[in-house]
Amino acid sequence: MVPDERRALILRAARDLFSQRPYAEVSVAGIAQAAGVSPPLIVFHYGSKRALYLALLEAAADAIRDGLNEMPGPPSLDRLRAGVRFYACYARDHRAGF
């Protein structure tokens, strides 16, 4: 597996675990087990559990920002409504993280 694929695998496993349990209850060893990798590999790619968690938050913020930026048209009430709908749907689809 290439490094980008491995990082994505780790991120998915971490996202699933952090969405099910509080930050303090999630360990690097648990993430590694869920991803099928070794804990040192997570540290190699992310440096720490905190850095991995921040990468997850950054990915979520990027997804929200990208979705809002893709709204067509100039600023308007219709675009505002669409943006609020998009954000609400994102929150619904990622309920555990919210």
C-alpha positions in Angstrom: 0.0 0.0 0.0 1.3 3.4 -0.9 1.8 6.0 1.9 -1.3 8.1 0.9 -3.5 5.1 1.0 -2.1 4.0 4.3 -2.7 7.5 5.8 -6.3 7.4 4.5 -6.8 4.0 6.1 -5.5 5.3 9.4 -7.7 8.5 9.1 -10.8 6.4 8.5 -10.1 4.1 11.4 -9.4 7.1 13.7 -12.6 8.9 12.5 -14.7 5.8 13.3 -13.2 5.4 16.8 -13.3 9.1 17.7 -16.9 9.2 16.6 -17.8 6.4 19.0 -15.8 7.3 22.0 -14.4 10.4 23.7 -10.9 11.5 22.8 -9.4 10.3 26.1 -10.7 6.8 25.5 -9.2 6.4 22.1 -5.6 5.1 22.0 -3.0 5.0 19.3 -2.9 1.2 19.8 -6.7 1.0 19.3 -6.5 3.1 16.1 -3.7 0.9 14.9 -5.6 -2.3 15.6 -8.7 -0.9 13.8 -6.6 0.1 10.8 -4.6 -3.1 10.7 -1.3 -1.3 11.2 1.3 -1.0 13.9 1.2 1.9 16.4 4.7 3.1 15.3 3.3 3.5 11.8 0.7 5.9 13.0 3.4 7.9 14.9 5.5 7.8 11.7 2.7 9.3 9.6 1.1 11.7 12.2 3.5 12.1 15.1 1.0 11.8 17.9 -2.7 11.1 18.7 -3.3 14.8 19.0 -1.8 15.5 15.5 -3.9 12.7 14.1 -7.1 14.1 15.7 -6.2 17.6 14.4 -5.8 16.1 10.9 -9.3 14.7 11.2 -10.7 18.1 12.2 -8.9 19.7 9.4 -10.3 17.2 6.9 -13.8 17.8 8.2 -13.4 21.6 8.0 -12.0 21.2 4.4 -15.0 19.1 3.4 -17.5 21.7 4.8 -15.6 24.6 3.3 -15.3 22.9 -0.1 -19.0 22.0 -0.1 -20.0 25.6 0.7 -17.6 27.0 -1.9 -19.2 24.8 -4.5 -22.6 26.5 -4.0 -23.5 28.2 -7.3 -24.4 31.8 -7.8 -23.7 35.1 -6.1 -24.4 35.7 -2.4 -28.2 35.6 -1.9 -30.8 34.2 0.4 -31.2 31.1 -1.7 -27.5 30.5 -1.5 -27.6 31.0 2.3 -30.5 28.5 2.6 -28.5 26.0 0.5 -25.4 26.5 2.6 -27.4 26.0 5.9 -29.0 22.9 4.3 -25.6 21.6 3.3 -24.1 22.2 6.8 -27.1 20.5 8.5 -26.9 17.5 6.2 -23.1 17.2 6.9 -23.8 17.3 10.6 -26.5 14.7 10.2 -24.3 12.4 8.2 -21.5 12.8 10.7 -23.7 12.8 13.8 -21.3 11.1 16.2 -18.6 13.6 15.5 -20.9 16.5 16.2 
